[in-house]
Amino acid sequence: MTDPRSTDLPHEMADHFTQPLARFLKIEAAAGGLLLLAVLIALLLGNSPWSIQFFAFWEMPIGLHFGSLDFSRSLQHWINDGLMTFFFFVIALELKREIVHGELRNPRTAALPFAAALGGMVVPVGIYLTITAGTPVMEGWGTVMATDTAFVIGCLALFGSRIPPTMRLFLLSLAIFDDVGAILVVAVAYGNALNWVALGFSLLGLGVVAGAARLGIRSVPIYFLLGGVVWLCFDASGVHATITGVVLGLMTPARVWVNDTRLRAILGRVLAYPEGGGWSGDTEDRHDLRQAGTAVREALSPVERLEMMLHPWVGFAIMPIFALANAGVAITGADVGQPVSLAIIAGLALGKPIGVFVFSWLAVRLGLADRASSLSWAFLAAGAFLTGIGFTMSLFIAGRAYAPEVLDAAKLGILTGSVLSAAIGLTILVLLTLRQRTP
């Protein structure tokens, strides 16, 4: 029971998933602005007198070299395959938390963003393949599949409370499904020739992680060490190493180890000690204090604890660094009229909104999904256009899918398609919110 003398508001069960969601949205919105700044800096440096040095910097080899054993990669590779693993890990953590504790617990509620994400992947790919049929760039079809979570949430943040909360949840869930789907495609379609021995060790490593969790090992550094070993095995297997983040994120427990009742009992025992006694020496009171510290930490689920720890680093460090390393494109040397550019623009700015809206409408019409009354079809259509902002994941996949001679044209298509999608979506939202305010 809540202490009536407490100066804080009483907690409700809903706080366990609404508060983490609000924190996630705030970080994503702020990270979107920083990501935009990083994109602009990369574009300026990529078209400046220092462009040669700028691009050469990201190709700088970093790693270990022992005789015939060479484990070195370019700086860009370490960013795209190493740091981005943490991005996918956080995305998987958020998906796991929403499925276990959040709105996605209800299958019919989860079905709407899932159907929208499916449409937002299938239709753009169909348009892309139609335009590029018979050309070598057909293999880049994965570029038009995903949605940039930070930019989408950042766009919604511009409108504050004038946007229905259900729209934010819908687009966040859609973007998470999109990103997980995209990384699975990357792992399967854009990997190298499989090394079955390394893949076997990868699966063995995942089994060790699961066994450690079953044994009750709760040390975060140990799991980060095991995760690093699994990443190295996947990297050697030919499967894209960032799949490690998705798998480990979904394996992370979403239940607390110490419930509220036990936490209160442990803290009560500590508070019962007289003041001024000190906590030094190998005494029972010191043991109780250490136990209380563990209990406080374990009162949060591993999913929420890791998300709180890593999400700011991903949003404010890893994503801007990724943008600096990948968004630079020599605009003067690229031609937006190339088939690859046109296919990407059409896939993002046309295929994404059509796929998201049509599949959402079909899911509701067929009785497979529920649409909240506050999420009108007009707002959903505006959100569908925003899903065409594929920046981060599109650049990520483009780096794997295209040959160097067409990569700049592909990047230009991604930037153009994302800007066009954002402009259309924001224009619709402005018109909708103005109409709401008109008496």
Residue pairs with C-beta under 8 A, 6 or more apart in sequence:
2 10
2 11
16 101
17 97
17 98
17 101
17 102
17 103
20 97
20 304
20 307
20 308
21 98
21 102
21 169
21 172
23 308
23 311
24 94
24 172
24 307
24 311
25 153
25 157
25 168
25 172
27 311
27 312
27 315
27 316
28 149
28 150
28 153
28 154
28 172
28 315
29 150
29 153
29 154
29 156
29 157
30 154
30 315
30 316
31 150
31 154
31 314
31 315
31 316
31 319
32 150
32 151
32 152
32 153
32 154
32 155
32 157
33 154
34 315
34 316
34 319
34 320
35 150
35 151
35 154
35 319
35 320
35 323
35 391
35 392
36 151
36 154
37 320
38 319
38 320
38 321
38 323
38 324
38 327
39 323
39 327
39 391
39 415
41 324
42 323
42 324
42 325
42 326
42 327
42 328
43 327
43 328
43 329
43 331
43 415
45 51
45 54
45 328
46 54
46 55
46 327
46 328
46 329
46 330
46 331
47 330
47 331
47 332
48 54
51 328
51 330
54 328
55 328
57 75
58 74
58 75
58 76
58 79
58 325
59 74
59 75
59 76
60 74
60 75
61 72
61 73
61 74
61 75
62 72
62 73
62 74
62 75
62 78
63 70
63 71
63 72
63 73
64 70
64 71
64 72
65 71
65 72
73 81
75 325
76 325
76 326
76 399
79 321
79 322
79 325
79 326
80 322
80 325
80 326
80 396
80 399
81 235
81 240
81 241
81 242
82 231
82 241
83 318
83 321
83 322
84 242
84 245
84 318
84 322
84 396
85 231
85 241
85 242
85 244
85 245
86 245
86 310
86 313
86 314
86 318
87 242
87 245
87 314
87 318
87 319
87 322
87 392
88 179
88 180
88 183
88 242
88 243
88 245
88 246
88 249
89 244
89 245
89 246
89 248
89 249
89 306
89 310
90 245
90 249
90 307
90 310
90 311
90 314
91 149
91 176
91 179
91 180
91 245
91 246
91 249
92 180
92 245
92 246
92 247
92 248
92 249
92 250
92 252
93 249
93 252
93 303
93 306
93 307
93 310
94 172
94 176
94 307
95 104
95 176
95 177
95 180
95 249
95 250
96 249
96 250
96 252
96 254
96 303
97 254
97 301
97 303
97 304
97 307
98 104
98 173
98 176
99 105
99 110
100 254
100 255
100 303
101 254
103 109
103 110
103 169
103 173
104 110
104 113
104 173
106 370
108 368
108 369
108 370
109 369
109 370
110 173
111 363
111 368
111 369
111 370
112 170
112 360
112 363
112 364
112 369
112 370
112 371
113 170
113 171
113 173
113 174
113 177
114 173
114 177
114 369
115 359
115 360
115 362
115 363
115 368
115 369
116 170
116 174
116 355
116 356
116 357
116 359
116 360
116 363
116 384
116 387
117 174
117 175
117 177
117 178
117 181
117 356
118 177
118 181
118 355
118 359
119 354
119 355
119 356
119 357
119 358
119 359
119 360
120 145
120 147
120 174
120 178
120 352
120 355
120 356
120 359
120 384
120 387
121 145
121 146
121 178
121 181
121 182
121 355
122 355
122 359
123 351
123 352
123 354
123 355
123 358
123 359
124 144
124 145
124 347
124 348
124 351
124 352
124 355
125 141
125 142
125 144
125 145
125 347
125 351
126 351
127 144
127 343
127 346
127 347
127 350
127 351
128 140
128 141
128 143
128 144
128 343
128 344
128 346
128 347
128 351
129 138
129 141
131 339
131 342
131 343
131 346
132 138
132 140
132 141
132 339
132 340
132 343
135 339
135 340
136 403
137 339
137 340
137 343
137 402
137 406
137 410
139 401
140 340
140 344
140 397
140 398
140 401
140 402
140 410
141 401
142 182
142 185
142 186
142 189
142 190
142 397
142 401
143 344
143 347
143 390
143 394
143 397
143 398
143 401
143 410
143 414
144 343
144 344
144 347
144 348
144 351
144 352
144 390
144 394
144 417
145 178
145 181
145 182
145 185
145 390
145 393
145 397
146 175
146 178
146 179
146 181
146 182
146 390
146 392
146 393
146 394
146 397
147 171
147 174
147 175
147 178
147 179
147 352
147 386
147 387
147 388
147 389
147 390
147 393
148 175
148 389
148 390
148 391
148 392
148 393
148 394
148 418
149 172
149 175
149 176
149 179
149 392
150 315
150 319
150 392
151 389
151 391
151 392
151 418
151 422
152 171
152 175
152 383
152 386
152 387
152 389
153 168
153 171
153 172
155 386
155 389
155 422
155 425
155 426
155 429
156 163
156 167
156 168
156 171
156 386
156 429
158 426
159 429
159 433
162 433
162 436
162 437
163 379
163 429
163 433
164 372
164 374
164 375
164 376
164 379
165 374
166 372
166 374
166 375
167 374
167 375
167 379
167 380
167 383
170 375
170 380
170 383
171 383
171 386
171 387
174 356
174 383
174 387
175 387
178 387
178 393
179 393
180 246
182 393
182 396
182 397
183 240
183 242
183 243
183 245
183 246
184 243
184 246
185 397
186 240
186 242
186 243
186 396
186 397
186 400
187 239
187 240
187 242
187 243
188 239
190 240
190 397
190 400
190 401
191 238
191 239
191 240
192 238
193 238
194 237
194 238
194 239
195 236
195 237
195 238
196 237
198 233
198 234
198 236
198 237
198 238
199 233
199 234
199 237
199 238
199 239
201 233
201 237
202 230
202 233
202 234
202 237
202 239
202 244
205 226
205 229
205 230
205 233
206 230
206 247
206 248
206 251
208 226
209 223
209 226
209 227
209 230
209 248
209 251
210 251
212 222
212 223
212 226
213 251
213 253
217 223
218 257
218 298
218 302
220 305
220 306
223 248
227 244
227 248
230 244
230 248
231 241
231 244
232 241
234 240
234 241
234 243
234 244
235 241
240 400
252 302
252 303
252 306
253 301
253 302
253 303
254 301
254 302
254 303
254 304
255 301
256 298
256 299
256 300
256 301
257 298
258 266
258 294
258 295
258 298
258 299
259 299
260 299
262 295
263 295
263 296
263 299
266 288
266 291
266 292
266 295
267 292
267 295
267 296
269 288
269 292
270 285
270 288
270 289
270 292
273 285
273 288
277 285
279 285
279 286
279 289
280 286
297 305
300 308
319 392
322 392
322 395
322 396
323 391
323 392
323 395
326 395
326 396
326 399
326 411
327 391
327 395
327 411
327 415
329 408
329 411
329 412
329 415
330 408
331 412
333 408
334 341
334 408
334 409
334 411
334 412
335 341
335 409
335 412
336 342
336 345
336 409
336 412
336 413
336 416
338 406
338 409
338 413
340 402
340 406
340 409
340 410
340 413
341 409
341 410
341 412
341 413
341 416
342 413
343 413
344 394
344 410
344 413
344 414
344 417
345 413
345 416
345 417
345 420
346 417
347 417
348 388
348 389
348 390
348 394
348 414
348 417
348 418
348 420
348 421
349 385
349 388
349 417
349 420
349 421
349 424
350 388
351 388
352 384
352 385
352 387
352 388
352 390
352 421
353 381
353 384
353 385
353 387
353 388
353 421
353 424
354 384
356 383
356 384
356 387
357 380
357 381
357 384
360 369
360 371
360 380
360 384
361 377
363 369
364 370
364 371
371 380
378 428
378 432
379 429
379 432
381 428
382 425
382 428
382 429
382 432
383 425
384 425
385 421
385 424
385 425
385 428
386 421
386 422
386 425
386 426
387 421
388 417
388 418
388 420
388 421
388 422
388 424
388 425
389 418
389 421
389 422
389 425
390 414
390 417
390 418
390 421
391 414
391 415
391 418
394 414
394 418
395 411
395 414
398 407
398 410
398 411
398 414
399 407
401 410
402 410
